[in-house]
Amino acid sequence: MGEWYFEYEIQVNRPGLLGDIASLLGMLRVNIVSINGVDEGRRGMLLKTENDESIRRFISIVSTMENINVTKFREPKVRDRLAVRHGHYIERDADEKNTFRFVRDELGILVDFMAELFKKEGHKLIGIRGMPRVGKTESVVAASVCANKKWLFLSSTMIKQTIRHQLMGDEFNENNIFILDGAVTRRSTDERHQQLVREMMRVPAIKVVEHPDLFVQHSEYKIEDFDYIIELRHHPDEVITYEIIERNEMMSQNDHFGGFGGGFNF
């Protein structure tokens, strides 16, 4: 049984148009799994059929309909499933195809998007850019829960500064989600932490790096090594800079080494 994503742009929104398409699918014994508007003037459908010939006949017929323009017909991608589920397409950078953009109002879509990535087995290196308190870490944790995966912080400033230099027991599990703060790891002088990060980068598991541009500075890794880059903003016009991030990180380090507020090293 195959699944297909079918999307069309409405040229003339006449009464009964959707009914005609649904009736055609029914006659060809193609099931509609879900349907939704995915953009202004566009509608997307997830279809399922036991007979590929039926789906080929459907696309051949529907392509001749004057009131619609077929825009996509393919095996469904993650973005297609989420577009139908949320009625909105994830914005992707036109030049950098692995870069996806979200605003804070779209946290639900972002969590679903990352959860779908987390469900896939094997190595995946995901970077997430964004200003402080925009929801980066919370989204990663929520996506881990949705994907039914355990998450582990290798470095973080979520509560207090955390720098891990070893894993214990089942923590070293390829099914876990490993999260690190690129700013914290970059500044760490703890060789045990750096060695742990190097080891984890070789493990065929999912790693999520906050502030990937800072992480790759003074390291053996490049931004091209990332499979996905996610950008999260408070609003579409927000510029992501690292001045505040680095200043906050410096203050966290001063607290950590000065004994005020402390940090976790284990």
MARVO-905589 format. One line per 5 residues: their letters; for each residue x, y, z of N, C-alpha, C. Coordinates in Angstrom, 2 decimals. Example, Ala and Ser with C-alpha at 12.3 -4.5 7.8 and 13.67 -1.06 7.14 Angstrom:
// MARVO-905589
as) 13.19,-5.69,7.80,12.30,-4.50,7.80,13.20,-3.30,7.80; 12.85,-2.25,7.08,13.67,-1.06,7.14,12.90,0.03,7.87
END
This chain:
// MARVO-905589
mgewy) 0.86,-1.20,0.00,0.00,0.00,0.00,0.89,1.24,0.00; 0.68,2.14,-0.97,1.52,3.31,-1.09,0.82,4.57,-0.61; 1.64,5.54,-0.17,1.13,6.84,0.25,1.64,7.90,-0.71; 0.81,8.91,-0.96,1.15,9.97,-1.89,0.70,11.30,-1.32; 1.46,12.34,-1.69,1.04,13.70,-1.34,0.61,14.39,-2.62
feyei) -0.62,14.88,-2.62,-1.19,15.56,-3.78,-1.57,16.97,-3.35; -1.07,17.97,-4.10,-1.35,19.36,-3.78,-1.76,20.08,-5.06; -2.76,20.93,-4.92,-3.18,21.68,-6.10,-3.52,23.12,-5.72; -3.37,23.97,-6.71,-3.70,25.39,-6.58,-5.05,25.63,-7.24; -5.93,26.31,-6.53,-7.28,26.55,-7.04,-7.25,27.73,-8.01
qvnrp) -7.64,27.50,-9.24,-7.70,28.55,-10.25,-9.07,29.24,-10.22; -10.12,28.43,-10.16,-11.50,28.94,-10.05,-12.17,28.16,-8.94; -12.50,28.84,-7.86,-13.04,28.16,-6.68,-14.56,28.03,-6.83; -14.97,27.13,-7.70,-16.40,26.95,-7.93,-16.98,25.96,-6.92; -18.28,26.04,-6.63,-18.93,25.09,-5.71,-18.80,23.65,-6.23
gllgd) -18.51,22.75,-5.32,-18.44,21.33,-5.69,-17.11,20.86,-6.22; -16.11,21.76,-6.28,-14.80,21.37,-6.83,-14.17,20.26,-6.00; -14.12,20.45,-4.68,-13.53,19.43,-3.82,-14.31,18.13,-3.90; -15.63,18.24,-4.01,-16.46,17.04,-4.12,-16.16,16.25,-5.39; -15.91,16.96,-6.49,-15.56,16.28,-7.75,-14.26,15.49,-7.60
iasll) -13.27,16.12,-6.96,-11.98,15.46,-6.78,-12.13,14.25,-5.86; -12.89,14.42,-4.76,-13.10,13.32,-3.82,-13.85,12.17,-4.49; -14.83,12.50,-5.33,-15.59,11.46,-6.03,-14.69,10.68,-6.99; -13.83,11.40,-7.69,-12.89,10.74,-8.60,-11.98,9.78,-7.85; -11.48,10.23,-6.70,-10.63,9.36,-5.88,-11.41,8.13,-5.42
gmlrv) -12.65,8.34,-5.04,-13.47,7.21,-4.59,-13.69,6.19,-5.69; -13.99,6.65,-6.91,-14.20,5.73,-8.03,-12.95,4.92,-8.33; -11.79,5.53,-8.11,-10.52,4.84,-8.39,-10.01,4.06,-7.17; -10.81,4.08,-6.10,-10.47,3.36,-4.87,-9.16,3.86,-4.26; -9.02,5.17,-4.25,-7.89,5.83,-3.59,-8.44,6.51,-2.34
nivsi) -7.89,6.18,-1.19,-8.38,6.72,0.08,-7.74,8.06,0.40; -8.55,8.99,0.93,-8.04,10.27,1.44,-7.72,10.09,2.92; -6.45,10.15,3.27,-6.04,10.01,4.66,-6.30,11.29,5.43; -5.93,12.43,4.85,-6.18,13.74,5.46,-6.15,14.80,4.37; -6.78,15.93,4.69,-6.88,17.02,3.72,-6.92,18.34,4.47
ngvde) -6.29,19.36,3.88,-6.29,20.67,4.53,-5.80,21.71,3.53; -6.16,22.95,3.78,-5.55,24.04,3.04,-4.13,24.24,3.55; -3.16,24.32,2.66,-1.76,24.40,3.08,-1.14,25.75,2.78; -1.84,26.58,2.07,-1.35,27.91,1.73,-2.54,28.65,1.13; -2.41,29.93,0.95,-3.51,30.69,0.38,-3.80,30.21,-1.03
grrgm) -5.00,29.68,-1.22,-5.40,29.21,-2.54,-4.91,27.82,-2.88; -4.30,27.13,-1.92,-3.80,25.78,-2.19,-4.39,24.78,-1.20; -4.55,23.55,-1.66,-5.07,22.49,-0.81,-4.17,21.27,-0.97; -3.90,20.60,0.15,-3.06,19.42,0.12,-3.80,18.20,0.63; -3.46,17.04,0.08,-4.09,15.78,0.51,-3.02,14.71,0.69
llkte) -3.19,13.90,1.72,-2.42,12.67,1.86,-3.31,11.54,1.38; -2.84,10.78,0.41,-3.62,9.73,-0.21,-2.97,8.37,0.05; -3.80,7.32,0.03,-3.29,5.97,0.21,-4.04,5.03,-0.71; -3.30,4.14,-1.36,-3.91,3.20,-2.28,-3.13,1.90,-2.30; -3.83,0.82,-2.64,-3.17,-0.48,-2.78,-2.75,-0.71,-4.23
ndesi) -3.16,0.17,-5.10,-2.91,-0.03,-6.52,-2.28,1.23,-7.10; -1.00,1.17,-7.46,-0.30,2.33,-8.01,-0.91,2.77,-9.35; -1.51,1.84,-10.08,-2.13,2.18,-11.35,-3.29,3.15,-11.14; -4.01,2.99,-10.02,-5.13,3.88,-9.71,-4.65,5.31,-9.49; -3.54,5.45,-8.78,-3.04,6.78,-8.50,-2.50,7.43,-9.77
rrfis) -1.94,6.61,-10.67,-1.46,7.17,-11.95,-2.63,7.63,-12.81; -3.69,6.87,-12.78,-4.88,7.28,-13.53,-5.47,8.55,-12.95; -5.47,8.64,-11.63,-6.01,9.84,-10.97,-5.24,11.09,-11.39; -3.92,11.02,-11.31,-3.12,12.22,-11.61,-3.23,12.57,-13.09; -3.42,11.56,-13.94,-3.58,11.82,-15.37,-4.88,12.57,-15.64
ivstm) -5.94,12.18,-14.94,-7.25,12.83,-15.15,-7.27,14.21,-14.51; -6.81,14.30,-13.26,-6.92,15.56,-12.53,-6.05,16.65,-13.14; -5.00,16.25,-13.83,-4.11,17.24,-14.46,-4.79,17.96,-15.61; -5.88,17.41,-16.12,-6.59,18.04,-17.24,-7.73,18.95,-16.75; -8.00,18.99,-15.45,-9.09,19.81,-14.93,-8.73,21.30,-15.05
eninv) -9.65,22.09,-15.57,-9.37,23.50,-15.85,-9.35,24.37,-14.60; -10.05,23.96,-13.56,-10.20,24.82,-12.39,-9.06,24.70,-11.37; -8.15,23.77,-11.59,-7.03,23.59,-10.65,-5.71,23.45,-11.41; -4.62,23.68,-10.68,-3.28,23.48,-11.21,-2.52,22.59,-10.23; -2.15,21.41,-10.67,-1.44,20.47,-9.79,-0.04,21.03,-9.52
tkfre) 0.28,21.22,-8.25,1.58,21.80,-7.87,2.55,20.77,-7.30; 2.03,19.72,-6.66,2.91,18.68,-6.11,2.20,17.34,-6.18; 2.97,16.34,-6.57,2.48,14.95,-6.53,3.69,14.06,-6.33; 3.80,13.47,-5.13,5.01,12.73,-4.80,4.77,11.90,-3.55; 5.74,11.05,-3.21,5.71,10.37,-1.93,5.85,11.43,-0.84
pkvrd) 5.04,11.38,0.22,5.02,12.47,1.20,6.32,12.63,1.96; 6.77,13.88,2.05,7.92,14.24,2.86,7.42,14.74,4.21; 8.35,14.94,5.13,7.98,15.43,6.46,7.23,16.75,6.35; 7.73,17.65,5.50,7.09,18.96,5.35,5.67,18.83,4.81; 5.43,17.84,3.93,4.10,17.63,3.39,3.13,17.19,4.48
rlavr) 3.54,16.23,5.29,2.68,15.73,6.36,2.33,16.85,7.35; 3.33,17.66,7.67,3.08,18.74,8.63,2.22,19.84,8.02; 2.37,20.08,6.72,1.55,21.09,6.06,0.07,20.71,6.13; -0.23,19.44,5.89,-1.62,18.99,5.96,-2.11,18.99,7.40; -1.24,18.61,8.32,-1.64,18.55,9.73,-1.91,19.94,10.30
hghyi) -1.06,20.92,9.95,-1.18,22.25,10.55,-1.78,23.30,9.61; -1.98,22.94,8.35,-2.53,23.92,7.41,-1.55,25.03,7.08; -0.27,24.71,7.12,0.74,25.74,6.91,2.05,25.07,6.51; 2.70,25.60,5.46,3.96,25.02,5.01,5.14,25.64,5.75; 6.08,24.81,6.17,7.29,25.28,6.83,8.13,26.07,5.83
erdad) 8.61,27.22,6.25,9.44,28.05,5.37,10.84,27.48,5.28; 11.32,27.31,4.05,12.67,26.81,3.83,13.47,27.84,3.06; 14.75,28.00,3.43,15.61,28.97,2.77,15.77,28.60,1.30; 15.60,29.56,0.42,15.67,29.31,-1.02,17.06,28.88,-1.46; 18.10,29.39,-0.79,19.47,29.07,-1.18,20.04,27.90,-0.38
ekntf) 19.73,27.86,0.91,20.23,26.77,1.76,19.07,25.83,2.05; 18.99,24.76,1.26,17.82,23.88,1.29,17.65,23.15,2.62; 18.72,23.06,3.42,18.59,22.35,4.70,18.28,23.30,5.85; 17.98,24.58,5.55,17.67,25.57,6.58,16.17,25.85,6.61; 15.56,25.68,7.79,14.13,25.85,7.96,13.88,26.94,8.99
rfvrd) 12.91,27.82,8.71,12.68,28.99,9.56,11.31,28.91,10.24; 11.30,29.27,11.53,10.08,29.30,12.31,10.06,30.58,13.14; 8.86,31.00,13.52,8.70,32.07,14.51,8.05,31.45,15.74; 8.12,32.18,16.84,7.67,31.63,18.12,6.20,31.18,18.09; 5.38,31.86,17.30,3.97,31.47,17.20,3.80,30.09,16.55
elgil) 4.87,29.57,15.94,4.80,28.28,15.25,5.49,27.17,16.04; 5.58,27.31,17.36,6.28,26.30,18.16,5.66,24.92,18.02; 4.35,24.86,17.86,3.69,23.57,17.69,4.17,22.86,16.43; 4.29,23.61,15.34,4.79,23.03,14.09,6.25,22.63,14.24; 7.04,23.49,14.90,8.46,23.20,15.09,8.65,21.91,15.88
vdfma) 7.89,21.75,16.95,8.00,20.54,17.77,7.65,19.30,16.94; 6.59,19.38,16.17,6.19,18.26,15.31,7.28,17.96,14.28; 7.85,19.01,13.70,8.89,18.84,12.68,10.11,18.12,13.27; 10.58,18.58,14.43,11.74,17.93,15.04,11.42,16.52,15.50; 10.21,16.31,16.01,9.81,14.97,16.45,9.88,13.98,15.29
elfkk) 9.45,14.41,14.10,9.53,13.53,12.93,10.98,13.22,12.59; 11.87,14.20,12.73,13.29,13.95,12.49,13.86,13.00,13.53; 13.44,13.18,14.79,13.96,12.36,15.89,13.53,10.91,15.77; 12.42,10.66,15.11,11.92,9.28,14.99,12.75,8.45,14.03; 13.50,9.11,13.18,14.32,8.39,12.21,15.59,7.87,12.87
eghkl) 16.00,6.68,12.50,17.18,6.07,13.10,18.45,6.58,12.43; 19.56,6.44,13.16,20.86,6.78,12.61,21.30,8.19,12.93; 22.47,8.53,12.41,23.09,9.83,12.67,22.29,10.96,12.05; 22.13,12.01,12.83,21.58,13.26,12.31,22.14,14.37,13.17; 22.73,15.37,12.53,23.27,16.52,13.24,22.39,17.73,12.91
igirg) 21.74,18.26,13.95,20.76,19.32,13.78,21.23,20.55,14.55; 21.29,21.67,13.89,21.64,22.93,14.54,20.42,23.80,14.69; 20.34,24.53,15.80,19.20,25.42,16.01,19.69,26.80,16.44; 19.36,27.79,15.64,19.75,29.18,15.90,18.58,29.94,16.53; 18.91,30.91,17.35,17.86,31.74,17.92,18.39,32.55,19.09
mprvg) 17.72,33.65,19.38,18.10,34.51,20.49,17.70,33.85,21.81; 18.25,34.35,22.93,17.88,33.79,24.25,16.37,33.89,24.50; 15.85,32.89,25.18,14.46,32.83,25.63,13.45,32.85,24.49; 13.84,32.33,23.34,12.90,32.24,22.22,12.19,30.88,22.21; 12.75,29.90,22.95,12.11,28.59,23.05,12.87,27.45,22.41
ktesv) 14.17,27.62,22.18,14.97,26.59,21.51,15.03,25.29,22.32; 15.53,25.39,23.54,15.72,24.19,24.35,14.39,23.52,24.67; 13.40,24.32,25.02,12.09,23.77,25.35,11.50,23.02,24.17; 11.71,23.52,22.96,11.19,22.85,21.76,11.88,21.52,21.53; 13.20,21.49,21.75,13.94,20.25,21.56,13.48,19.19,22.56
vaasv) 13.31,19.59,23.81,12.86,18.66,24.85,11.45,18.16,24.52; 10.55,19.08,24.14,9.18,18.69,23.80,9.15,17.73,22.61; 10.00,17.98,21.62,10.06,17.10,20.45,10.58,15.72,20.84; 11.52,15.67,21.79,12.04,14.38,22.27,10.92,13.58,22.93; 10.09,14.26,23.72,8.96,13.60,24.38,7.98,13.07,23.33
cankk) 7.68,13.91,22.32,6.75,13.49,21.26,7.28,12.28,20.50; 8.59,12.22,20.32,9.20,11.10,19.60,9.46,9.91,20.51; 9.08,10.04,21.80,9.29,8.98,22.78,10.78,8.63,22.92; 11.61,9.68,22.94,13.05,9.50,23.08,13.53,10.16,24.38; 14.55,9.58,24.97,15.19,10.19,26.14,16.17,11.25,25.67
wlfls) 16.21,12.39,26.36,17.13,13.45,25.99,18.18,13.62,27.08; 19.39,14.00,26.66,20.50,14.22,27.58,21.22,15.49,27.20; 21.51,16.33,28.20,22.29,17.54,27.97,23.77,17.23,28.16; 24.56,17.47,27.11,26.02,17.40,27.26,26.55,18.74,27.76; 25.90,19.82,27.34,26.20,21.15,27.86,24.95,21.98,27.72
stmik) 24.74,22.89,28.68,23.50,23.66,28.68,23.58,24.80,29.67; 22.74,25.81,29.48,22.55,26.87,30.47,21.07,26.99,30.80; 20.31,25.90,30.61,18.87,25.97,30.78,18.48,26.37,32.21; 19.10,25.76,33.20,18.86,26.14,34.59,20.13,26.75,35.16; 21.17,25.96,35.28,22.50,26.44,35.61,23.44,25.85,34.57
qtirh) 24.63,26.37,34.50,25.56,25.88,33.50,25.89,24.42,33.74; 25.68,23.62,32.74,25.93,22.18,32.82,26.99,21.80,31.80; 28.02,21.09,32.26,29.06,20.59,31.37,29.33,19.14,31.77; 28.96,18.22,30.88,29.19,16.81,31.16,30.54,16.38,30.63; 31.21,15.50,31.37,32.47,14.95,30.86,32.45,13.43,30.84
qlmgd) 31.32,12.82,31.20,31.17,11.38,31.06,29.69,11.03,31.06; 29.37,9.87,30.48,28.03,9.34,30.50,28.04,8.03,31.28; 26.91,7.72,31.89,26.85,6.55,32.75,25.70,5.65,32.34; 25.90,4.34,32.49,24.84,3.36,32.26,24.27,3.44,30.87; 22.93,3.51,30.79,22.25,3.50,29.49,22.22,4.87,28.85
efnen) 22.94,5.86,29.44,22.98,7.18,28.81,23.69,7.12,27.45; 24.66,6.21,27.35,25.40,6.06,26.09,24.60,5.14,25.16; 23.45,5.62,24.75,22.52,4.82,23.96,22.23,5.56,22.66; 22.36,4.87,21.54,22.17,5.50,20.24,20.73,5.97,20.02; 19.81,5.52,20.85,18.41,5.91,20.71,18.10,7.21,21.45
nifil) 19.05,7.72,22.22,18.84,8.96,22.96,19.05,10.18,22.05; 18.53,11.32,22.50,18.76,12.60,21.84,19.80,13.36,22.66; 20.91,13.72,22.05,21.99,14.39,22.75,21.98,15.88,22.39; 21.88,16.71,23.41,21.72,18.15,23.23,22.93,18.87,23.81; 23.47,19.81,23.07,24.55,20.61,23.63,24.42,22.06,23.20
dgavt) 24.91,22.93,24.05,24.93,24.36,23.78,26.28,24.69,23.16; 26.26,25.11,21.90,27.52,25.36,21.20,28.36,26.44,21.84; 27.73,27.45,22.47,28.48,28.51,23.13,29.21,27.99,24.36; 28.53,27.16,25.16,29.14,26.60,26.36,30.28,25.65,26.01; 30.03,24.76,25.06,31.05,23.79,24.66,32.26,24.48,24.06
rrstd) 32.04,25.51,23.27,33.16,26.22,22.65,34.07,26.83,23.70; 33.49,27.37,24.77,34.28,28.06,25.78,34.87,27.12,26.83; 34.41,25.87,26.86,34.87,24.96,27.90,36.33,24.60,27.71; 37.09,24.66,28.80,38.50,24.25,28.77,38.67,22.84,29.34; 37.56,22.19,29.67,37.60,20.83,30.22,37.82,19.84,29.08
erhqq) 39.00,19.26,29.02,39.33,18.35,27.93,38.46,17.10,27.97; 38.01,16.70,29.18,37.14,15.54,29.28,35.79,15.81,28.60; 35.31,17.03,28.74,34.06,17.39,28.05,34.26,17.39,26.54; 35.36,17.98,26.09,35.62,18.04,24.65,35.77,16.63,24.07; 36.40,15.73,24.83,36.56,14.35,24.38,35.21,13.65,24.29
lvrem) 34.32,13.93,25.27,32.98,13.34,25.25,32.22,13.82,24.02; 32.32,15.10,23.71,31.64,15.65,22.53,32.17,14.98,21.27; 33.48,14.82,21.17,34.06,14.17,19.99,33.56,12.73,19.86; 33.47,12.03,20.96,32.96,10.66,20.94,31.51,10.62,20.48; 30.69,11.55,21.01,29.28,11.55,20.65,29.06,11.91,19.19
mrvpa) 29.92,12.75,18.64,29.77,13.13,17.23,30.01,11.93,16.31; 30.71,10.93,16.81,30.98,9.73,16.00,29.90,8.66,16.17; 29.05,8.81,17.17,28.01,7.82,17.43,26.84,8.04,16.46; 26.30,6.98,15.86,25.16,7.13,14.93,23.86,7.41,15.67; 23.79,8.60,16.24,22.62,9.02,17.01,22.27,10.44,16.60
ikvve) 21.19,10.96,17.16,20.76,12.32,16.85,21.38,13.29,17.84; 22.06,14.30,17.31,22.66,15.35,18.12,22.04,16.69,17.74; 21.67,17.46,18.74,21.10,18.79,18.51,22.02,19.82,19.14; 22.49,20.77,18.33,23.44,21.78,18.79,22.79,23.15,18.74; 22.61,23.75,19.90,22.15,25.14,19.94,23.34,26.05,19.63
hpdlf) 23.11,27.10,18.87,24.17,28.03,18.45,25.26,27.29,17.65; 24.88,26.64,16.54,25.86,25.86,15.77,27.01,26.70,15.22; 26.75,27.99,14.93,27.81,28.84,14.38,28.92,29.07,15.40; 28.56,29.13,16.67,29.57,29.25,17.72,30.27,27.92,17.95; 29.52,26.84,17.83,30.09,25.50,18.04,31.21,25.20,17.06
vqhse) 31.05,25.60,15.81,32.04,25.24,14.80,33.29,26.12,14.88; 33.23,27.22,15.63,34.40,28.06,15.78,35.47,27.32,16.58; 36.70,27.35,16.11,37.82,26.72,16.79,37.58,25.22,17.01; 36.88,24.59,16.07,36.65,23.15,16.18,36.90,22.50,14.83; 36.85,21.17,14.82,37.11,20.42,13.60,35.85,20.32,12.72
ykied) 34.73,20.84,13.21,33.46,20.71,12.50,33.15,21.97,11.69; 32.36,21.79,10.65,31.96,22.89,9.78,30.44,22.96,9.76; 29.92,24.11,9.40,28.47,24.28,9.35,27.88,23.36,8.28; 28.69,23.00,7.28,28.22,22.08,6.23,28.02,20.67,6.74; 28.56,20.35,7.92,28.38,19.02,8.49,26.97,18.81,9.04
fdyii) 26.21,19.88,9.19,24.87,19.77,9.76,23.87,19.31,8.70; 23.05,18.35,9.07,22.02,17.85,8.16,20.85,18.81,8.07; 20.54,19.47,9.18,19.45,20.44,9.22,19.88,21.63,10.07; 19.50,22.82,9.63,19.65,24.03,10.43,18.25,24.61,10.64; 17.89,24.83,11.90,16.60,25.39,12.24,16.81,26.78,12.82
elrhh) 16.06,27.75,12.34,16.13,29.12,12.87,14.81,29.46,13.53; 14.88,29.91,14.77,13.68,30.25,15.53,13.77,31.71,15.97; 12.76,32.49,15.61,12.74,33.92,15.90,11.47,34.30,16.66; 11.55,35.41,17.38,10.35,35.94,18.02,9.38,36.47,16.97; 9.91,37.06,15.89,9.10,37.56,14.80,9.92,37.45,13.51
pdevi) 9.30,37.45,12.34,10.02,37.17,11.08,11.19,38.10,10.80; 11.15,39.34,11.27,12.19,40.31,10.94,13.34,40.33,11.96; 13.26,39.51,12.99,14.31,39.52,14.02,15.64,39.05,13.44; 16.71,39.76,13.77,18.05,39.39,13.35,18.71,38.58,14.46; 19.22,37.40,14.12,19.88,36.54,15.11,21.34,36.95,15.20
tyeii) 21.74,37.47,16.35,23.13,37.87,16.59,23.65,37.13,17.80; 24.98,37.18,17.99,25.59,36.41,19.07,26.18,37.29,20.16; 26.00,38.60,20.06,26.57,39.49,21.07,25.95,39.24,22.44; 24.62,39.19,22.50,23.95,38.96,23.77,24.26,37.56,24.28; 24.27,36.58,23.37,24.53,35.20,23.76,25.91,35.07,24.39
ernem) 26.92,35.66,23.74,28.27,35.56,24.27,28.42,36.33,25.58; 27.73,37.47,25.70,27.79,38.22,26.95,27.14,37.44,28.10; 25.99,36.82,27.80,25.33,36.01,28.82,26.17,34.81,29.21; 26.84,34.23,28.21,27.69,33.06,28.49,28.88,33.45,29.35; 29.45,34.62,29.09,30.58,35.08,29.89,30.14,35.30,31.35
msqnd) 28.94,35.85,31.54,28.43,36.04,32.89,28.20,34.70,33.58; 27.71,33.71,32.82,27.49,32.39,33.39,28.80,31.76,33.81; 29.84,31.96,33.01,31.14,31.40,33.36,31.70,32.07,34.61; 31.51,33.38,34.72,31.99,34.08,35.91,31.29,33.57,37.15; 29.98,33.35,37.05,29.23,32.80,38.17,29.74,31.40,38.51
hfggf) 29.99,30.63,37.47,30.40,29.24,37.67,31.74,29.17,38.39; 32.71,29.92,37.93,34.04,29.84,38.52,34.16,30.65,39.79; 33.26,31.63,39.98,33.33,32.44,41.19,32.57,31.83,42.34; 31.79,30.78,42.06,31.09,30.11,43.14,29.71,30.65,43.41; 29.24,31.65,42.66,27.91,32.20,42.87,26.98,31.60,41.80
gggfn) 26.03,30.80,42.25,25.13,30.17,41.30,25.62,28.80,40.90; 26.95,28.62,40.84,27.49,27.27,40.62,27.20,26.72,39.25; 27.64,25.50,39.06,27.40,24.80,37.82,27.50,23.32,38.09; 27.03,22.54,37.15,27.06,21.09,37.30,28.17,20.53,36.42; 29.07,19.77,37.00,30.11,19.06,36.24,30.07,17.61,36.70
f) 29.69,16.74,35.78,29.66,15.31,36.17,29.82,14.44,34.93
END
